[in-house]
Amino acid sequence: MVGETVADHLRRVRLERAALALRDPGKSVLAIALDAGYQDHSSFTRAFRLRFRCTPSAWRRRPRVLPALSDVHRFEITHSPGGSAMDIHIATLDPLRVAFLRHIGPYNECGPV
């Protein structure tokens, strides 16, 4: 429905987070690539160039305005006083097919999606 597979979604979000991490000059491009799940600098650079049309190093030299990012990973979770906490369970599952709907915006407004 949104023209993006789960794998494409994960790749995009990881690259967008890496683009944000590149604002930190104290962190190497290789460290950012590894944090984003890439095995080496060259595969990260290829994927980054496809997404942002420039290398990670060139992106790092850009002004701090990052208009190409989608904001999908920048949100705040707010709790109202007296609200209940989320009941979180971690489980290992067998491989399965999944479907997802993409929501861009505040987490607390994703209910209609």
N, C-alpha and C positions, 0 to 999 in steps of 0.2 A: 504493500500500500504506500510506503514512503520511498520506494526505490532504493533501499539500502538493506543489505543482508545483515545478519547479526555480526558476521565477521567484518564486514565493511564498517559497521557502527563501532565496533571495538577498536579497529585500526584508526578510524577517524578520531575517536575520543583520546586514544593514547597519543596520537600525533599532536592533537591540540594541547594536551597537557604538557607534552614535550616542548611545544612552542612557548608555552607560558614559563616553563622551567629555564628556557634559554635566556630569560631576562636576568638570571643570576650569573654574573660573570665569574663567580667563584667555583662554579660547577662545570666540569669538562663536558664537551659534546658526547664523548664516549660514555661517560657516567649517565648522562641523560638518555642516551640510546639504550643502554642496558636497563635502566629503570622503566623504559617504555616497552620492554619485552623483546628488543631486537638482539640478535646474537653478536652483531659486530657493527662497526661504524659505517661500513659501506652499504649494508642493507638498509640501515636507518636513513642514511643520506638519500638513497634512491627513493624510498617511500616518502620522505619529507619533501623532496623536490617535486614529486608527482602531486602531492597535496597542496603545497604552498608556492610552487613555481620558483623556488630558490633553495640554496643549500642552507643547512642549519646555521653555519657560520655567517652567511649573508643575512639571514633572518635576525641573528643576534645583533648585528650592526644597525638594524632598522630602528627608527624612533619607537618609543614605548607604546604607541597606539597599535593595538592588535585587532583590526577590524575583521579579519578573516576567520575569527573563532566564533563558534556557535553558541557559547554560554551553556551548553548542555551540562557541564560539570561544575558550574559556578552557581550554587544556590545555597540557601540557608534553610535548615530545618528548625522550625519554631515549635515550642511546646507551650500550650496554654496552661495557666495555673489550674491544678486539679485534673489535668488530662492524664490519660493512661500512657504508660511507656509501651514501646513496641515489644512484642513477644518475638524474640529472635532465636531461630534454631539453625544450626549448621549441620548439614548432612551431605554425605557422598552419594551421588545418584549414578545409575547406569546412564549411558548416552541416550539422549532423547531429542526429538525435534521440538523446537520452540518457535513461538511467534511473538512479536513484540510490536507495540505502538510507540512511536517516538513522541515525547513531550518536551517542548522547549519552554522554559520558564520556571517560576518558583515551584518547588517540590509540593508545597501544600495546595497547589492548584491543578495537580495531575489527576484528580479524581474523575473528571469527565472523560479523560482519555481511556 
